[in-house]
């Protein structure tokens, strides 16, 4: 580990000086989106807007500002009720990758209609334990068990809360 601040776990930061990226602009709301009579399908930008402001567990920055999530890595098929999000940890040995993926998954579970099937995974080739983390995130029972852990749920909720 490198660096000297403390993260969620109270230890040293793994990536003390991450690159910070500019936030993309807010999406303008169209007249069609405001019209309650017109069916509004869920698209990649809407999913990105849901997850972009999730807080990083180690830094006072969002996942968008750290380039962990990008709109181009979000795939949505509203007719098939599927959402896939690939996220990119800031370093290949990031120990927070599972927590970040869990936070994304929880945000989507809380925000989307139940008909949606979600696949949250690490961008291929960007993490040393990619396969193991993806397996954990894809296992519904492990995710449910993780969310029964009050400490872990508290940390996830901190990641999902708005920064003051």
NORURWO-V535632 format. One line per field, one symbol per residue. phi: phi as a letter, one per 40 degrees, with the letter a starting at -180 (. if undefined). Layout:
phi = ???
//
This chain:
phi = .bgacbbdcgccccbcbccbbccccccccccccccccccbccbdcccdccbccccccbbcbcccccgcbbdccbbbbcccfbbbbbbbdcbcbcccdcccccccccdcdcbcdccccbbbacddgbacbdcccccccccdcccccccccccccccccccccccc
//
